[in-house]
Amino acid sequence: MSLDKSESIQNIVTQSGRLAASGRSIKVKPLSKSRLTMRITMIALAALTIYGFFVFDYKNISPWQGTIDMLTNFKTMFLSPHLAHLTFWEGAYAIVVTLAMAVLTTLISAFLAFFLALFAAQNLSNHTVARSIQAVAAFIRSIPTVLWVLIFAISAGLGSVAAIVGMSFHSISYLTKAYAESFEEMDQGLIEALRATGAHWWHIVFQAVLPMSLTYLISWTFMRFEINFGVSVAMGAAAGAGGIGFDMFMASAFYHDLREVGAITYYILVVAFLLEMLSLRMKSAVRGKMI
Amino acid sequence: MHARTLEAPATVGSSEVRELLKVERLTKKYGEHTAIADISFTVHEGEFVVLIGPSGAGKSTLLRSINRMIEPTSGHVWFDGMQVDALDKKGLRELRRKIGMIFQHYNLVDRLSVIENVLHGRLGYKSILTGSLGMYQAQEKERAMELITMLGLEEHTYKRADQLSGGQKQRVGIARALIQNPRLLLGDEPIASLDPKAAKTIMDYLKSIAHTLNISMIISLHQVQVALTYADRVLAVRQGRIVYDGLPRDLSLERVRDIYGADAGDLIIDTGDRHVD
C-alpha cells in the first residue's frame, strides 16, 4: 500500500475519533488502541483484496466465461447423473464402507476423549494436568486431519487403518476440548455437595457430571460424527482408504465422468441428510426423556 | 438411624450431653485476607446452633473448614473423637460421611430423580464401582424411601429434581444429608432462597430432626428473627471473629446492631417477642 493511502486511512480514523471527543455523539464502544488496530487491519485487507483482482494472472480466461463453464459443468453433474463404472448396490456398499470408517473413528475418539476430558476440565482435574492436556490437544487440532492420516500412512501404509488412526487423532483432540468445556459448564456447587458426602471422584463423574452434561456430549459427538463422515469421504481418495470417496476420485480424476461424480454426490447428500435427521431425532429424544 | 441415648454426665463443662465438635483457634487466610480468625467453640450432641453475621463475615468459610471442604490455615478441629485437621484422604471420607451438608442452592443433580439424589448421600459408603454405577443395597433404598416419606415427598419420588419447588428441593437436600447417617448437619444459608412459608417448613424439619434424631446442627442464616426462634444457641461472626456465643434470649437488639455494624441502626431486624418472656 502506498504511503499517502495509509495516511488518508489514518485521517479517516482520527477524524471519527475526534467526532466522539467533541461530545456530540456518545460512543457505545470507545475507540481503544486494539479496536483501532483492528479497524486498520480490516481496511488494509479489504484494499488488498480489491487490488488483487486487478493484478491476477487470468491466463486469457475471462472470469465471466469461467463462471459460466463451471455452472455448465454443475448442470451436467447434477441434472443428468448416471452410474457407469459401478452398480447402484456397489455404490451403496461403498457408502456403507465410508460410514463405517466414520462410525469407528467417532466411537474410538468419543470413548478416549471422555476420559481425557475429565482430566482436561479445570473443575475436575489438577490445574497443571488440565493445562497440559489442553495444550497437547490444541497442538494436535492445529494440524489438519489429512496430514495426520498421511503421517500414520508411513507406518500403517495407505489404507483404512491409517485413515482411521489419523482421523481418530484429530477427533480425540477436538472432542476432548468440547467435552471438557461441557464439564466446565457444570455448577461447582453440585461437585461440592457430593464431595461433602464423602463421595469418590469417580462417583461424582458418573453420578453428577455425566448426567448433567450428557446432552452436550451427545450433540458434540454427533456433530463430530458428521465431520468424520465428510473427512472419511475425502480420506477414501487421499489415503486410498476405500469407500465412496475412492469411487468419486476414480470417477473424476481417472474416468473424467462428470455425471458419475454427480450420482456419487447424490449418494453422499442422501446420507448426510439422513444423518442430520437422525441427530435431530436423537437430541430431542435425549432432551425429552429423563436421563 | 440409630437413636443415640444421651450420654450421661458431661465430659466438658457443665453441659449434660456429650461434646461432638470442638473447634480450636481455627484460622483461614487467603493471602493477606483473613477469612476467619482464631475461632473456638464447641457443639454438643443434638444441639441446634445458628450462625449469624453479615455477608462476607466468614460464615461459609467456617462451615466448610469443619468438614475440610476448605483447608484451614491453622487451628484444630475435633469431631466425634477424630482430629479432623490430621486426617488422611481415607479418614476425610469417613469424616465427611458423618457430616451432612445442605446448601442455599440445594445443589441437586437436576437431571436425576428425587430418589437418586437422596441415594447420593450413600456414596461415601460405596466402592468406586458400585457407587459409579448407582448400585444401592435394598436397605439403602428402603431408608431412602423412609426419609422421602418422612419429608413429605413420596409423591415426587420419581420426579426429576428440576421439576420441584425450592422448598421441595431443599427437603431432598436434607434427605440426602440424613441418609448419610450423620451426627452433624451443616447448613449454608439453607433458607436464603426460599419464600417465608417454605423457609418455615424447612426450619421446622431441621429443628425436629435435631431433637428426635439427636443430630447436631450448625446452620448459617440471614434472618435474625428466625435464628432467635429456632436456635438452642447463637454464634455470631463478624469480620472473621466470633462476637457472640450464647443463648438466643440473651441476644439483645444492641448486640445484634453490634454484629451487623455500628451504623445499622435502622436495619430490618425484628427480634420478635422473644424477649418478653
Interface residues (C-beta under 8 A of the other chain):
Chain A: D187 G189 L190 E192 A193 L194 R195 A196 T197 G198 A199 H200 W202 H203 V205 F206 Q207 A208 P211 M212 L214 M290 I291
Chain B: N67 M69 L92 R93 E94 L95 R96 R97 I99 G100 M101 F103 H105 N107 L108 V109 D110 R111 L112 S113 E116 H120 G121 R122 L123 G124 Y125 K126 I128 G131 S132 L133 G134 R160 G173 R176 A177 Q180 L186
